[in-house]
Amino acid sequence: MKRYIAEIVIFCIQLFMFYISPLFAGPTDGMGMVVLILFATLILSILLGSISKNRIKYVYPAAVATAFLPSVFLHYNGTAFVQAVWYFVIAAVGMLLGTIIFKALHWKS
């Protein structure tokens, strides 16, 4: 369990972005909240891809998309289900960028 602490912390921050941050958005701030969560997902996945050495990091995009689905019932309407695909794509791109950064930093060693 200790070896996955970075992945767990980053995933908990992601869950905070999905479930707690929409509580502070007003009724007209919905689109801004979606952009903020997409940007946070990209940053968190780049961070996870660049600091984690564990193979479990490649599950992160699917875990993010799956973790978003219950928040649709809590904060959004049924049309937000398609955003789970965007969260998967953004997390996968971020994971790829983070892995490239990790490989570039450890290329000589």
Secondary structure by P-SEA (a helix, b strand, c coil): cccaaaaaaaaaaaaaaaccccccccccaaaaaaaaaaaaaaaaaaaaaaccccccccaaaaaaaaaaaaaaacccccccccaaaaaaaaaaaaaaaaaaaaaaaaccc
